[in-house]
Amino acid sequence: MNSDKLKAFLDLAQSRRSVRDFKPDALPGEVIGQLLEAARWAPSGYNLQPVHFVVVTAPGQKAVLRRACMDQRQVSEAGAVVVFVGDRDVVKRHFDAVLAMDIEGGAVNEAYEKLLRKYVPLAFSTGPMGLGWLWKATLAPLMGCFTSVPGMPAVHRRYWLAKQVGLSAMNFMLAAHAAGLASCPMEGFDTRRVGRVLGLPGGMEAMLVVPVGYAVETERVKTRLPLASLVHEERWVDKNRKG
Ligand SMILES: Cc1cc2nc3c(=O)[nH]c(=O)nc-3n(C[C@H](O)[C@H](O)[C@H](O)COP(=O)(O)O)c2cc1C
């Protein structure tokens, strides 16, 4: 185990802050590119990579975007804003291409390929006229009485996408902090309006807005619940039970 690297990583995770006060300085495009590299290398379910990044740096576009984000000032004040977008149609768009890459790279063997080809379309397809999710929504819980049934992205697509976006955005924000930059994850926005501002096509949904840039240094205290109140050994223990 490399305890120095672990300690350095813990320092990084503990010292990151959500920042709302930014200097107006622009970010070099190369730096944004490196942060997006970190975001791109996040894991995703079946390696489907359903996360796209819309980078907004033009002052006019940031001002319009701010209005769709409940007028939160950090959207127009940060040097750049990255909108993390989830692709609802990712299986149709590039399941075959990703699988081919993973096979060629040796990440997927023949048996796993067979399983993926069978399971992924079944789990994600919403069938003719998008009604296929109905039988999945009803049948899956029934099957669950007899066997373990995984969650069906066809039924809970936004939930599935939110996990993928969250992991990617965390990589992005930690990379930004490592580079001496600040960021703020944001869910306080109007999804439809943000989609219109960015010109997102059907099937693409804005899921997280992350302003990034140079912080105006302010003293901010960061708090977390004690770890012991959140950790459960082997099975759930009700930590709030009295006596
Ligand atoms: C999914 C998510 C959505 C958030 N949305 C907003 C937001 O819309 N506006 C905002 O100012 N902060 C937002 N935050 C930041 C949280 O308030 C912040 O992460 C939390 O208070 C903990 O502080 P820290 O990030 O500095 O540790 C959001 C955080 C997360 C994880």
The ligand as an SDF file (V2000), in Angstrom:
LIG
                    3D

 31 33  0  0  0  0  0  0  0  0999 V2000
  -25.5330   17.2690   -6.6640 C   0  0  0  0  0  0  0  0  0  0  0  0
  -25.1830   18.5790   -6.0150 C   0  0  0  0  0  0  0  0  0  0  0  0
  -25.8970   19.7150   -6.3380 C   0  0  0  0  0  0  0  0  0  0  0  0
  -25.5420   20.9620   -5.8030 C   0  0  0  0  0  0  0  0  0  0  0  0
  -26.1980   22.0780   -6.2360 N   0  0  0  0  0  0  0  0  0  0  0  0
  -25.7720   23.2980   -5.8420 C   0  0  0  0  0  0  0  0  0  0  0  0
  -26.3290   24.4690   -6.3970 C   0  0  0  0  0  0  0  0  0  0  0  0
  -27.2220   24.4480   -7.2280 O   0  0  0  0  0  0  0  0  0  0  0  0
  -25.8310   25.6610   -5.9800 N   0  0  0  0  0  0  0  0  0  0  0  0
  -24.8180   25.7590   -5.0620 C   0  0  0  0  0  0  0  0  0  0  0  0
  -24.4180   26.8750   -4.7480 O   0  0  0  0  0  0  0  0  0  0  0  0
  -24.2590   24.6510   -4.5320 N   0  0  0  0  0  0  0  0  0  0  0  0
  -24.6910   23.4210   -4.8980 C   0  0  0  0  0  0  0  0  0  0  0  0
  -24.1010   22.2880   -4.4020 N   0  0  0  0  0  0  0  0  0  0  0  0
  -22.9720   22.4020   -3.4720 C   0  0  0  0  0  0  0  0  0  0  0  0
  -23.3150   21.9310   -2.0590 C   0  0  0  0  0  0  0  0  0  0  0  0
  -24.0430   22.9110   -1.3970 O   0  0  0  0  0  0  0  0  0  0  0  0
  -21.9950   21.5930   -1.3440 C   0  0  0  0  0  0  0  0  0  0  0  0
  -21.3740   20.5410   -2.0340 O   0  0  0  0  0  0  0  0  0  0  0  0
  -22.1920   21.1830    0.0860 C   0  0  0  0  0  0  0  0  0  0  0  0
  -22.7000   22.2510    0.8610 O   0  0  0  0  0  0  0  0  0  0  0  0
  -20.8910   20.6990    0.7160 C   0  0  0  0  0  0  0  0  0  0  0  0
  -19.8790   21.6860    0.6260 O   0  0  0  0  0  0  0  0  0  0  0  0
  -18.4800   21.4230   -0.0830 P   0  0  0  0  0  0  0  0  0  0  0  0
  -18.7620   21.0020   -1.5110 O   0  0  0  0  0  0  0  0  0  0  0  0
  -17.7560   22.7200   -0.0080 O   0  0  0  0  0  0  0  0  0  0  0  0
  -17.8050   20.3190    0.6700 O   0  0  0  0  0  0  0  0  0  0  0  0
  -24.4730   21.0560   -4.8820 C   0  0  0  0  0  0  0  0  0  0  0  0
  -23.7620   19.8900   -4.5470 C   0  0  0  0  0  0  0  0  0  0  0  0
  -24.1040   18.6810   -5.1170 C   0  0  0  0  0  0  0  0  0  0  0  0
  -23.2870   17.4620   -4.7710 C   0  0  0  0  0  0  0  0  0  0  0  0
  1  2  1  0
  2  3  1  0
  2 30  2  0
  3  4  2  0
  4  5  1  0
  4 28  1  0
  5  6  2  0
  6  7  1  0
  6 13  1  0
  7  8  2  0
  7  9  1  0
  9 10  1  0
 10 11  2  0
 10 12  1  0
 12 13  2  0
 13 14  1  0
 14 15  1  0
 14 28  1  0
 15 16  1  0
 16 17  1  0
 16 18  1  0
 18 19  1  0
 18 20  1  0
 20 21  1  0
 20 22  1  0
 22 23  1  0
 23 24  1  0
 24 25  2  0
 24 26  1  0
 24 27  1  0
 28 29  2  0
 29 30  1  0
 30 31  1  0
M  END
$$$$
